[in-house]
Amino acid sequence: MQALEKMEQLIDNLCGKFSDIREENEKLTKQLEIMRGQLQEKDLEIIRLKKDNQRQIETIERELMRLKKERSEYEEKISKLHQKLSAFLGVAEENKRNNDEKQA
């Protein structure tokens, strides 16, 4: 009889442990599902941030190209103005020499 009682206690003990393990497994499964959902949200956020960063990079690159073009245009205008001024000063200098030669 004692062996039967010990077996019954052992079975009850094992059933209790099995029940506890099953509950823990269910709890961990739910936590896993929650974490998977959170991971998916983070993945989507990363994708969104990458797209935003790419758009910002493209905007900055367009602005850089625009500024380079603008700079080139200004440099060209300055060069033309310099040429005109040099030509004008050259003519003025030549006229001054001619006037000096006439007076001498």
PDB file as gemmi writes it, atoms N, CA and C in Angstrom:
CRYST1    1.000    1.000    1.000  90.00  90.00  90.00 P 1                      
ATOM      1  N   MET A   1       0.813  -1.193   0.000  1.00  0.00           N  
ATOM      2  CA  MET A   1       0.000   0.000   0.000  1.00  0.00           C  
ATOM      3  C   MET A   1       0.855   1.254   0.000  1.00  0.00           C  
ATOM      4  N   GLN A   2       1.919   1.210   0.751  1.00  0.00           N  
ATOM      5  CA  GLN A   2       2.756   2.404   0.817  1.00  0.00           C  
ATOM      6  C   GLN A   2       3.335   2.744  -0.543  1.00  0.00           C  
ATOM      7  N   ALA A   3       3.691   1.739  -1.281  1.00  0.00           N  
ATOM      8  CA  ALA A   3       4.254   1.987  -2.607  1.00  0.00           C  
ATOM      9  C   ALA A   3       3.211   2.642  -3.493  1.00  0.00           C  
ATOM     10  N   LEU A   4       1.959   2.202  -3.344  1.00  0.00           N  
ATOM     11  CA  LEU A   4       0.882   2.790  -4.130  1.00  0.00           C  
ATOM     12  C   LEU A   4       0.650   4.239  -3.734  1.00  0.00           C  
ATOM     13  N   GLU A   5       0.697   4.530  -2.448  1.00  0.00           N  
ATOM     14  CA  GLU A   5       0.524   5.906  -1.969  1.00  0.00           C  
ATOM     15  C   GLU A   5       1.670   6.791  -2.451  1.00  0.00           C  
ATOM     16  N   LYS A   6       2.887   6.239  -2.413  1.00  0.00           N  
ATOM     17  CA  LYS A   6       4.042   7.012  -2.885  1.00  0.00           C  
ATOM     18  C   LYS A   6       3.920   7.299  -4.384  1.00  0.00           C  
ATOM     19  N   MET A   7       3.440   6.298  -5.114  1.00  0.00           N  
ATOM     20  CA  MET A   7       3.255   6.503  -6.556  1.00  0.00           C  
ATOM     21  C   MET A   7       2.187   7.563  -6.808  1.00  0.00           C  
ATOM     22  N   GLU A   8       1.110   7.506  -6.001  1.00  0.00           N  
ATOM     23  CA  GLU A   8       0.042   8.493  -6.147  1.00  0.00           C  
ATOM     24  C   GLU A   8       0.560   9.890  -5.824  1.00  0.00           C  
ATOM     25  N   GLN A   9       1.351  10.020  -4.765  1.00  0.00           N  
ATOM     26  CA  GLN A   9       1.943  11.316  -4.414  1.00  0.00           C  
ATOM     27  C   GLN A   9       2.879  11.800  -5.524  1.00  0.00           C  
ATOM     28  N   LEU A  10       3.656  10.863  -6.036  1.00  0.00           N  
ATOM     29  CA  LEU A  10       4.582  11.201  -7.114  1.00  0.00           C  
ATOM     30  C   LEU A  10       3.823  11.678  -8.346  1.00  0.00           C  
ATOM     31  N   ILE A  11       2.746  10.976  -8.661  1.00  0.00           N  
ATOM     32  CA  ILE A  11       1.928  11.369  -9.821  1.00  0.00           C  
ATOM     33  C   ILE A  11       1.296  12.734  -9.580  1.00  0.00           C  
ATOM     34  N   ASP A  12       0.757  12.947  -8.373  1.00  0.00           N  
ATOM     35  CA  ASP A  12       0.168  14.257  -8.046  1.00  0.00           C  
ATOM     36  C   ASP A  12       1.217  15.361  -8.149  1.00  0.00           C  
ATOM     37  N   ASN A  13       2.407  15.071  -7.636  1.00  0.00           N  
ATOM     38  CA  ASN A  13       3.508  16.034  -7.676  1.00  0.00           C  
ATOM     39  C   ASN A  13       3.883  16.352  -9.126  1.00  0.00           C  
ATOM     40  N   LEU A  14       4.004  15.293  -9.939  1.00  0.00           N  
ATOM     41  CA  LEU A  14       4.356  15.483 -11.352  1.00  0.00           C  
ATOM     42  C   LEU A  14       3.264  16.241 -12.101  1.00  0.00           C  
ATOM     43  N   CYS A  15       2.008  15.934 -11.787  1.00  0.00           N  
ATOM     44  CA  CYS A  15       0.898  16.647 -12.432  1.00  0.00           C  
ATOM     45  C   CYS A  15       0.925  18.131 -12.071  1.00  0.00           C  
ATOM     46  N   GLY A  16       1.222  18.418 -10.811  1.00  0.00           N  
ATOM     47  CA  GLY A  16       1.329  19.822 -10.377  1.00  0.00           C  
ATOM     48  C   GLY A  16       2.453  20.544 -11.103  1.00  0.00           C  
ATOM     49  N   LYS A  17       3.610  19.872 -11.183  1.00  0.00           N  
ATOM     50  CA  LYS A  17       4.748  20.479 -11.880  1.00  0.00           C  
ATOM     51  C   LYS A  17       4.439  20.661 -13.366  1.00  0.00           C  
ATOM     52  N   PHE A  18       3.774  19.654 -13.956  1.00  0.00           N  
ATOM     53  CA  PHE A  18       3.419  19.736 -15.369  1.00  0.00           C  
ATOM     54  C   PHE A  18       2.467  20.909 -15.610  1.00  0.00           C  
ATOM     55  N   SER A  19       1.505  21.074 -14.695  1.00  0.00           N  
ATOM     56  CA  SER A  19       0.549  22.182 -14.803  1.00  0.00           C  
ATOM     57  C   SER A  19       1.276  23.529 -14.700  1.00  0.00           C  
ATOM     58  N   ASP A  20       2.211  23.616 -13.751  1.00  0.00           N  
ATOM     59  CA  ASP A  20       2.994  24.851 -13.593  1.00  0.00           C  
ATOM     60  C   ASP A  20       3.812  25.150 -14.855  1.00  0.00           C  
ATOM     61  N   ILE A  21       4.422  24.101 -15.391  1.00  0.00           N  
ATOM     62  CA  ILE A  21       5.241  24.272 -16.603  1.00  0.00           C  
ATOM     63  C   ILE A  21       4.359  24.699 -17.778  1.00  0.00           C  
ATOM     64  N   ARG A  22       3.171  24.106 -17.877  1.00  0.00           N  
ATOM     65  CA  ARG A  22       2.246  24.470 -18.957  1.00  0.00           C  
ATOM     66  C   ARG A  22       1.837  25.945 -18.833  1.00  0.00           C  
ATOM     67  N   GLU A  23       1.509  26.382 -17.615  1.00  0.00           N  
ATOM     68  CA  GLU A  23       1.138  27.788 -17.395  1.00  0.00           C  
ATOM     69  C   GLU A  23       2.292  28.722 -17.758  1.00  0.00           C  
ATOM     70  N   GLU A  24       3.500  28.335 -17.327  1.00  0.00           N  
ATOM     71  CA  GLU A  24       4.671  29.151 -17.645  1.00  0.00           C  
ATOM     72  C   GLU A  24       4.899  29.192 -19.158  1.00  0.00           C  
ATOM     73  N   ASN A  25       4.686  28.063 -19.817  1.00  0.00           N  
ATOM     74  CA  ASN A  25       4.848  27.995 -21.271  1.00  0.00           C  
ATOM     75  C   ASN A  25       3.845  28.931 -21.963  1.00  0.00           C  
ATOM     76  N   GLU A  26       2.586  28.909 -21.501  1.00  0.00           N  
ATOM     77  CA  GLU A  26       1.566  29.786 -22.080  1.00  0.00           C  
ATOM     78  C   GLU A  26       1.927  31.258 -21.858  1.00  0.00           C  
ATOM     79  N   LYS A  27       2.394  31.547 -20.649  1.00  0.00           N  
ATOM     80  CA  LYS A  27       2.796  32.919 -20.322  1.00  0.00           C  
ATOM     81  C   LYS A  27       3.955  33.363 -21.220  1.00  0.00           C  
ATOM     82  N   LEU A  28       4.940  32.502 -21.381  1.00  0.00           N  
ATOM     83  CA  LEU A  28       6.099  32.836 -22.217  1.00  0.00           C  
ATOM     84  C   LEU A  28       5.711  32.953 -23.693  1.00  0.00           C  
ATOM     85  N   THR A  29       4.759  32.124 -24.124  1.00  0.00           N  
ATOM     86  CA  THR A  29       4.278  32.202 -25.507  1.00  0.00           C  
ATOM     87  C   THR A  29       3.606  33.552 -25.758  1.00  0.00           C  
ATOM     88  N   LYS A  30       2.799  34.000 -24.800  1.00  0.00           N  
ATOM     89  CA  LYS A  30       2.154  35.314 -24.928  1.00  0.00           C  
ATOM     90  C   LYS A  30       3.200  36.430 -24.957  1.00  0.00           C  
ATOM     91  N   GLN A  31       4.198  36.329 -24.082  1.00  0.00           N  
ATOM     92  CA  GLN A  31       5.271  37.333 -24.075  1.00  0.00           C  
ATOM     93  C   GLN A  31       6.009  37.343 -25.410  1.00  0.00           C  
ATOM     94  N   LEU A  32       6.234  36.159 -25.955  1.00  0.00           N  
ATOM     95  CA  LEU A  32       6.916  36.045 -27.247  1.00  0.00           C  
ATOM     96  C   LEU A  32       6.103  36.727 -28.345  1.00  0.00           C  
ATOM     97  N   GLU A  33       4.789  36.511 -28.345  1.00  0.00           N  
ATOM     98  CA  GLU A  33       3.923  37.147 -29.342  1.00  0.00           C  
ATOM     99  C   GLU A  33       3.962  38.666 -29.199  1.00  0.00           C  
ATOM    100  N   ILE A  34       3.937  39.144 -27.960  1.00  0.00           N  
ATOM    101  CA  ILE A  34       4.015  40.591 -27.717  1.00  0.00           C  
ATOM    102  C   ILE A  34       5.340  41.136 -28.240  1.00  0.00           C  
ATOM    103  N   MET A  35       6.422  40.439 -27.944  1.00  0.00           N  
ATOM    104  CA  MET A  35       7.746  40.891 -28.387  1.00  0.00           C  
ATOM    105  C   MET A  35       7.869  40.859 -29.906  1.00  0.00           C  
ATOM    106  N   ARG A  36       7.277  39.862 -30.538  1.00  0.00           N  
ATOM    107  CA  ARG A  36       7.293  39.801 -32.010  1.00  0.00           C  
ATOM    108  C   ARG A  36       6.551  41.004 -32.591  1.00  0.00           C  
ATOM    109  N   GLY A  37       5.430  41.334 -31.978  1.00  0.00           N  
ATOM    110  CA  GLY A  37       4.678  42.514 -32.423  1.00  0.00           C  
ATOM    111  C   GLY A  37       5.498  43.781 -32.260  1.00  0.00           C  
ATOM    112  N   GLN A  38       6.166  43.905 -31.113  1.00  0.00           N  
ATOM    113  CA  GLN A  38       7.012  45.073 -30.876  1.00  0.00           C  
ATOM    114  C   GLN A  38       8.163  45.123 -31.875  1.00  0.00           C  
ATOM    115  N   LEU A  39       8.722  43.971 -32.167  1.00  0.00           N  
ATOM    116  CA  LEU A  39       9.819  43.898 -33.135  1.00  0.00           C  
ATOM    117  C   LEU A  39       9.347  44.333 -34.521  1.00  0.00           C  
ATOM    118  N   GLN A  40       8.153  43.901 -34.910  1.00  0.00           N  
ATOM    119  CA  GLN A  40       7.601  44.320 -36.201  1.00  0.00           C  
ATOM    120  C   GLN A  40       7.400  45.834 -36.234  1.00  0.00           C  
ATOM    121  N   GLU A  41       6.903  46.400 -35.129  1.00  0.00           N  
ATOM    122  CA  GLU A  41       6.723  47.852 -35.054  1.00  0.00           C  
ATOM    123  C   GLU A  41       8.066  48.564 -35.202  1.00  0.00           C  
ATOM    124  N   LYS A  42       9.081  48.049 -34.533  1.00  0.00           N  
ATOM    125  CA  LYS A  42      10.418  48.652 -34.620  1.00  0.00           C  
ATOM    126  C   LYS A  42      10.973  48.541 -36.038  1.00  0.00           C  
ATOM    127  N   ASP A  43      10.749  47.389 -36.674  1.00  0.00           N  
ATOM    128  CA  ASP A  43      11.199  47.216 -38.060  1.00  0.00           C  
ATOM    129  C   ASP A  43      10.538  48.243 -38.972  1.00  0.00           C  
ATOM    130  N   LEU A  44       9.239  48.441 -38.793  1.00  0.00           N  
ATOM    131  CA  LEU A  44       8.526  49.434 -39.601  1.00  0.00           C  
ATOM    132  C   LEU A  44       9.043  50.842 -39.319  1.00  0.00           C  
ATOM    133  N   GLU A  45       9.334  51.119 -38.054  1.00  0.00           N  
ATOM    134  CA  GLU A  45       9.878  52.432 -37.697  1.00  0.00           C  
ATOM    135  C   GLU A  45      11.249  52.638 -38.338  1.00  0.00           C  
ATOM    136  N   ILE A  46      12.064  51.607 -38.335  1.00  0.00           N  
ATOM    137  CA  ILE A  46      13.391  51.699 -38.967  1.00  0.00           C  
ATOM    138  C   ILE A  46      13.247  51.964 -40.460  1.00  0.00           C  
ATOM    139  N   ILE A  47      12.322  51.267 -41.104  1.00  0.00           N  
ATOM    140  CA  ILE A  47      12.092  51.480 -42.539  1.00  0.00           C  
ATOM    141  C   ILE A  47      11.656  52.922 -42.786  1.00  0.00           C  
ATOM    142  N   ARG A  48      10.745  53.414 -41.950  1.00  0.00           N  
ATOM    143  CA  ARG A  48      10.266  54.791 -42.101  1.00  0.00           C  
ATOM    144  C   ARG A  48      11.406  55.785 -41.909  1.00  0.00           C  
ATOM    145  N   LEU A  49      12.230  55.560 -40.891  1.00  0.00           N  
ATOM    146  CA  LEU A  49      13.353  56.460 -40.631  1.00  0.00           C  
ATOM    147  C   LEU A  49      14.365  56.435 -41.775  1.00  0.00           C  
ATOM    148  N   LYS A  50      14.612  55.252 -42.327  1.00  0.00           N  
ATOM    149  CA  LYS A  50      15.535  55.154 -43.461  1.00  0.00           C  
ATOM    150  C   LYS A  50      15.001  55.935 -44.656  1.00  0.00           C  
ATOM    151  N   LYS A  51      13.695  55.816 -44.907  1.00  0.00           N  
ATOM    152  CA  LYS A  51      13.090  56.561 -46.015  1.00  0.00           C  
ATOM    153  C   LYS A  51      13.183  58.061 -45.766  1.00  0.00           C  
ATOM    154  N   ASP A  52      12.899  58.479 -44.534  1.00  0.00           N  
ATOM    155  CA  ASP A  52      13.013  59.900 -44.193  1.00  0.00           C  
ATOM    156  C   ASP A  52      14.442  60.391 -44.389  1.00  0.00           C  
ATOM    157  N   ASN A  53      15.404  59.611 -43.921  1.00  0.00           N  
ATOM    158  CA  ASN A  53      16.812  59.990 -44.082  1.00  0.00           C  
ATOM    159  C   ASN A  53      17.184  60.086 -45.553  1.00  0.00           C  
ATOM    160  N   GLN A  54      16.709  59.140 -46.355  1.00  0.00           N  
ATOM    161  CA  GLN A  54      17.009  59.162 -47.787  1.00  0.00           C  
ATOM    162  C   GLN A  54      16.407  60.404 -48.438  1.00  0.00           C  
ATOM    163  N   ARG A  55      15.183  60.751 -48.052  1.00  0.00           N  
ATOM    164  CA  ARG A  55      14.553  61.965 -48.596  1.00  0.00           C  
ATOM    165  C   ARG A  55      15.346  63.204 -48.201  1.00  0.00           C  
ATOM    166  N   GLN A  56      15.802  63.245 -46.951  1.00  0.00           N  
ATOM    167  CA  GLN A  56      16.591  64.392 -46.500  1.00  0.00           C  
ATOM    168  C   GLN A  56      17.908  64.478 -47.260  1.00  0.00           C  
ATOM    169  N   ILE A  57      18.543  63.341 -47.478  1.00  0.00           N  
ATOM    170  CA  ILE A  57      19.799  63.324 -48.239  1.00  0.00           C  
ATOM    171  C   ILE A  57      19.555  63.836 -49.653  1.00  0.00           C  
ATOM    172  N   GLU A  58      18.476  63.372 -50.280  1.00  0.00           N  
ATOM    173  CA  GLU A  58      18.165  63.814 -51.635  1.00  0.00           C  
ATOM    174  C   GLU A  58      17.885  65.313 -51.670  1.00  0.00           C  
ATOM    175  N   THR A  59      17.178  65.815 -50.664  1.00  0.00           N  
ATOM    176  CA  THR A  59      16.898  67.249 -50.591  1.00  0.00           C  
ATOM    177  C   THR A  59      18.193  68.036 -50.441  1.00  0.00           C  
ATOM    178  N   ILE A  60      19.072  67.570 -49.582  1.00  0.00           N  
ATOM    179  CA  ILE A  60      20.356  68.249 -49.373  1.00  0.00           C  
ATOM    180  C   ILE A  60      21.191  68.208 -50.648  1.00  0.00           C  
ATOM    181  N   GLU A  61      21.184  67.073 -51.339  1.00  0.00           N  
ATOM    182  CA  GLU A  61      21.946  66.965 -52.586  1.00  0.00           C  
ATOM    183  C   GLU A  61      21.401  67.922 -53.642  1.00  0.00           C  
ATOM    184  N   ARG A  62      20.064  68.033 -53.734  1.00  0.00           N  
ATOM    185  CA  ARG A  62      19.478  68.982 -54.691  1.00  0.00           C  
ATOM    186  C   ARG A  62      19.863  70.414 -54.327  1.00  0.00           C  
ATOM    187  N   GLU A  63      19.810  70.725 -53.037  1.00  0.00           N  
ATOM    188  CA  GLU A  63      20.187  72.069 -52.582  1.00  0.00           C  
ATOM    189  C   GLU A  63      21.652  72.341 -52.888  1.00  0.00           C  
ATOM    190  N   LEU A  64      22.503  71.350 -52.685  1.00  0.00           N  
ATOM    191  CA  LEU A  64      23.928  71.501 -52.977  1.00  0.00           C  
ATOM    192  C   LEU A  64      24.140  71.757 -54.464  1.00  0.00           C  
ATOM    193  N   MET A  65      23.444  71.012 -55.301  1.00  0.00           N  
ATOM    194  CA  MET A  65      23.567  71.217 -56.746  1.00  0.00           C  
ATOM    195  C   MET A  65      23.091  72.616 -57.137  1.00  0.00           C  
ATOM    196  N   ARG A  66      21.988  73.056 -56.534  1.00  0.00           N  
ATOM    197  CA  ARG A  66      21.468  74.389 -56.817  1.00  0.00           C  
ATOM    198  C   ARG A  66      22.473  75.457 -56.404  1.00  0.00           C  
ATOM    199  N   LEU A  67      23.064  75.288 -55.231  1.00  0.00           N  
ATOM    200  CA  LEU A  67      24.042  76.259 -54.745  1.00  0.00           C  
ATOM    201  C   LEU A  67      25.302  76.270 -55.609  1.00  0.00           C  
ATOM    202  N   LYS A  68      25.731  75.098 -56.062  1.00  0.00           N  
ATOM    203  CA  LYS A  68      26.900  75.040 -56.943  1.00  0.00           C  
ATOM    204  C   LYS A  68      26.611  75.759 -58.254  1.00  0.00           C  
ATOM    205  N   LYS A  69      25.412  75.542 -58.783  1.00  0.00           N  
ATOM    206  CA  LYS A  69      25.024  76.214 -60.029  1.00  0.00           C  
ATOM    207  C   LYS A  69      24.981  77.724 -59.808  1.00  0.00           C  
ATOM    208  N   GLU A  70      24.376  78.129 -58.695  1.00  0.00           N  
ATOM    209  CA  GLU A  70      24.287  79.553 -58.365  1.00  0.00           C  
ATOM    210  C   GLU A  70      25.685  80.151 -58.217  1.00  0.00           C  
ATOM    211  N   ARG A  71      26.560  79.436 -57.555  1.00  0.00           N  
ATOM    212  CA  ARG A  71      27.936  79.911 -57.374  1.00  0.00           C  
ATOM    213  C   ARG A  71      28.620  80.075 -58.731  1.00  0.00           C  
ATOM    214  N   SER A  72      28.434  79.093 -59.590  1.00  0.00           N  
ATOM    215  CA  SER A  72      29.026  79.149 -60.925  1.00  0.00           C  
ATOM    216  C   SER A  72      28.507  80.360 -61.695  1.00  0.00           C  
ATOM    217  N   GLU A  73      27.204  80.615 -61.585  1.00  0.00           N  
ATOM    218  CA  GLU A  73      26.622  81.781 -62.259  1.00  0.00           C  
ATOM    219  C   GLU A  73      27.212  83.078 -61.711  1.00  0.00           C  
ATOM    220  N   TYR A  74      27.349  83.169 -60.390  1.00  0.00           N  
ATOM    221  CA  TYR A  74      27.934  84.375 -59.788  1.00  0.00           C  
ATOM    222  C   TYR A  74      29.388  84.549 -60.220  1.00  0.00           C  
ATOM    223  N   GLU A  75      30.126  83.445 -60.235  1.00  0.00           N  
ATOM    224  CA  GLU A  75      31.525  83.534 -60.661  1.00  0.00           C  
ATOM    225  C   GLU A  75      31.621  84.004 -62.108  1.00  0.00           C  
ATOM    226  N   GLU A  76      30.703  83.528 -62.939  1.00  0.00           N  
ATOM    227  CA  GLU A  76      30.694  83.951 -64.342  1.00  0.00           C  
ATOM    228  C   GLU A  76      30.360  85.441 -64.444  1.00  0.00           C  
ATOM    229  N   LYS A  77      29.371  85.899 -63.672  1.00  0.00           N  
ATOM    230  CA  LYS A  77      29.012  87.323 -63.681  1.00  0.00           C  
ATOM    231  C   LYS A  77      30.176  88.180 -63.196  1.00  0.00           C  
ATOM    232  N   ILE A  78      30.840  87.726 -62.133  1.00  0.00           N  
ATOM    233  CA  ILE A  78      31.984  88.472 -61.605  1.00  0.00           C  
ATOM    234  C   ILE A  78      33.090  88.523 -62.646  1.00  0.00           C  
ATOM    235  N   SER A  79      33.315  87.418 -63.323  1.00  0.00           N  
ATOM    236  CA  SER A  79      34.352  87.372 -64.360  1.00  0.00           C  
ATOM    237  C   SER A  79      34.027  88.352 -65.482  1.00  0.00           C  
ATOM    238  N   LYS A  80      32.769  88.385 -65.917  1.00  0.00           N  
ATOM    239  CA  LYS A  80      32.368  89.323 -66.971  1.00  0.00           C  
ATOM    240  C   LYS A  80      32.523  90.768 -66.508  1.00  0.00           C  
ATOM    241  N   LEU A  81      32.104  91.026 -65.262  1.00  0.00           N  
ATOM    242  CA  LEU A  81      32.262  92.386 -64.729  1.00  0.00           C  
ATOM    243  C   LEU A  81      33.731  92.767 -64.642  1.00  0.00           C  
ATOM    244  N   HIS A  82      34.557  91.825 -64.253  1.00  0.00           N  
ATOM    245  CA  HIS A  82      35.994  92.082 -64.165  1.00  0.00           C  
ATOM    246  C   HIS A  82      36.560  92.394 -65.546  1.00  0.00           C  
ATOM    247  N   GLN A  83      36.138  91.634 -66.533  1.00  0.00           N  
ATOM    248  CA  GLN A  83      36.602  91.883 -67.901  1.00  0.00           C  
ATOM    249  C   GLN A  83      36.157  93.260 -68.389  1.00  0.00           C  
ATOM    250  N   LYS A  84      34.889  93.613 -68.129  1.00  0.00           N  
ATOM    251  CA  LYS A  84      34.393  94.929 -68.536  1.00  0.00           C  
ATOM    252  C   LYS A  84      35.163  96.034 -67.834  1.00  0.00           C  
ATOM    253  N   LEU A  85      35.364  95.865 -66.527  1.00  0.00           N  
ATOM    254  CA  LEU A  85      36.082  96.872 -65.753  1.00  0.00           C  
ATOM    255  C   LEU A  85      37.519  96.981 -66.230  1.00  0.00           C  
ATOM    256  N   SER A  86      38.145  95.848 -66.483  1.00  0.00           N  
ATOM    257  CA  SER A  86      39.524  95.867 -66.990  1.00  0.00           C  
ATOM    258  C   SER A  86      39.580  96.549 -68.344  1.00  0.00           C  
ATOM    259  N   ALA A  87      38.616  96.246 -69.194  1.00  0.00           N  
ATOM    260  CA  ALA A  87      38.580  96.880 -70.514  1.00  0.00           C  
ATOM    261  C   ALA A  87      38.345  98.374 -70.368  1.00  0.00           C  
ATOM    262  N   PHE A  88      37.435  98.760 -69.501  1.00  0.00           N  
ATOM    263  CA  PHE A  88      37.149 100.182 -69.294  1.00  0.00           C  
ATOM    264  C   PHE A  88      38.362 100.899 -68.734  1.00  0.00           C  
ATOM    265  N   LEU A  89      38.984 100.297 -67.719  1.00  0.00           N  
ATOM    266  CA  LEU A  89      40.170 100.925 -67.129  1.00  0.00           C  
ATOM    267  C   LEU A  89      41.305 100.973 -68.137  1.00  0.00           C  
ATOM    268  N   GLY A  90      41.400  99.981 -68.973  1.00  0.00           N  
ATOM    269  CA  GLY A  90      42.424  99.980 -70.021  1.00  0.00           C  
ATOM    270  C   GLY A  90      42.187 101.113 -70.998  1.00  0.00           C  
ATOM    271  N   VAL A  91      40.951 101.348 -71.392  1.00  0.00           N  
ATOM    272  CA  VAL A  91      40.600 102.447 -72.302  1.00  0.00           C  
ATOM    273  C   VAL A  91      40.843 103.773 -71.605  1.00  0.00           C  
ATOM    274  N   ALA A  92      40.442 103.861 -70.346  1.00  0.00           N  
ATOM    275  CA  ALA A  92      40.650 105.106 -69.607  1.00  0.00           C  
ATOM    276  C   ALA A  92      42.138 105.384 -69.461  1.00  0.00           C  
ATOM    277  N   GLU A  93      42.911 104.366 -69.178  1.00  0.00           N  
ATOM    278  CA  GLU A  93      44.366 104.531 -69.037  1.00  0.00           C  
ATOM    279  C   GLU A  93      44.973 104.952 -70.371  1.00  0.00           C  
ATOM    280  N   GLU A  94      44.489 104.372 -71.453  1.00  0.00           N  
ATOM    281  CA  GLU A  94      45.005 104.716 -72.786  1.00  0.00           C  
ATOM    282  C   GLU A  94      44.646 106.162 -73.125  1.00  0.00           C  
ATOM    283  N   ASN A  95      43.420 106.572 -72.804  1.00  0.00           N  
ATOM    284  CA  ASN A  95      43.012 107.963 -73.053  1.00  0.00           C  
ATOM    285  C   ASN A  95      43.852 108.922 -72.226  1.00  0.00           C  
ATOM    286  N   LYS A  96      44.158 108.553 -71.002  1.00  0.00           N  
ATOM    287  CA  LYS A  96      44.972 109.409 -70.137  1.00  0.00           C  
ATOM    288  C   LYS A  96      46.373 109.555 -70.733  1.00  0.00           C  
ATOM    289  N   ARG A  97      46.947 108.466 -71.221  1.00  0.00           N  
ATOM    290  CA  ARG A  97      48.278 108.539 -71.841  1.00  0.00           C  
ATOM    291  C   ARG A  97      48.245 109.422 -73.097  1.00  0.00           C  
ATOM    292  N   ASN A  98      47.177 109.263 -73.861  1.00  0.00           N  
ATOM    293  CA  ASN A  98      47.057 110.085 -75.070  1.00  0.00           C  
ATOM    294  C   ASN A  98      46.951 111.564 -74.717  1.00  0.00           C  
ATOM    295  N   ASN A  99      46.181 111.885 -73.673  1.00  0.00           N  
ATOM    296  CA  ASN A  99      46.045 113.281 -73.238  1.00  0.00           C  
ATOM    297  C   ASN A  99      47.377 113.808 -72.722  1.00  0.00           C  
ATOM    298  N   ASP A 100      48.094 112.968 -71.971  1.00  0.00           N  
ATOM    299  CA  ASP A 100      49.397 113.376 -71.445  1.00  0.00           C  
ATOM    300  C   ASP A 100      50.368 113.631 -72.596  1.00  0.00           C  
ATOM    301  N   GLU A 101      50.315 112.802 -73.624  1.00  0.00           N  
ATOM    302  CA  GLU A 101      51.215 112.961 -74.768  1.00  0.00           C  
ATOM    303  C   GLU A 101      50.875 114.228 -75.546  1.00  0.00           C  
ATOM    304  N   LYS A 102      49.592 114.565 -75.669  1.00  0.00           N  
ATOM    305  CA  LYS A 102      49.177 115.769 -76.392  1.00  0.00           C  
ATOM    306  C   LYS A 102      49.619 117.019 -75.646  1.00  0.00           C  
ATOM    307  N   GLN A 103      49.561 116.975 -74.322  1.00  0.00           N  
ATOM    308  CA  GLN A 103      49.934 118.137 -73.523  1.00  0.00           C  
ATOM    309  C   GLN A 103      51.446 118.312 -73.487  1.00  0.00           C  
ATOM    310  N   ALA A 104      52.213 117.320 -73.688  1.00  0.00           N  
ATOM    311  CA  ALA A 104      53.660 117.426 -73.615  1.00  0.00           C  
ATOM    312  C   ALA A 104      54.218 117.916 -74.876  1.00  0.00           C  
TER     313      ALA A 104                                                      
END                                                                             
